[in-house]
Amino acid sequence: MKIGEQQIELVKPSSVADCYDVLTAIGANAIRGQAAALGMCARGDGRPVVRLKSKSAADWLAYGGAVVDYYAAKGLGVADWIEAAQGALDLVSEAVAGTSSGEVKEAEGN
């Protein structure tokens, strides 16, 4: 997948807690939340080079805003990266869905 001319790979996040925080951020500001999901999942040359300062819900929103600003500074608008952000959001949602009690019981053989 490309953002602008740069290639990225989307990787499923390992922290379910962070995924819940990003989903909460989306409820407060959809674009910032999706940008945060993209920042969390993107790897490769096109990933946003932005740091998350801490893992509070407010900081995920700030992080998402920094991702938006990062791409804007490179001359890229939301339309240039939103498809990748949606793919990242799908991975975040999958990580959370994998923790449902039904799937946990199934994995345990109960």
Phi, psi and omega in degrees: 000145181241145168239115189064234178259001185261139179275140172228159171238140176259131183238134179298130181294149180269338182264110177293324179299316177297323179297317177300319180296320178294319177296324175295319179299321179299324178296331180273324182202104188301315182292314178297320179295317178294322177295322177296319177299318178298313179299324180291324189259340188283138173228153177109183186297330183271001180292149179290132179266080184223141181257140173271121186283321174205178187251034174279161180301320179296324180288330174295323176293317178297320178298314177301319177297322178294325177294315177302312181295325178300310180291323178298320179295337177270006179083017181253132177267175180306319181300336181283337183233358185294326178297318177295321178297321178295320175298320178294318178299322176300319178293321177298315179295321177298320180298320179289317181298329180292355180255009180296150184298326179296317180290325178295314179297320179297318180293330178278351180083020180262000000 
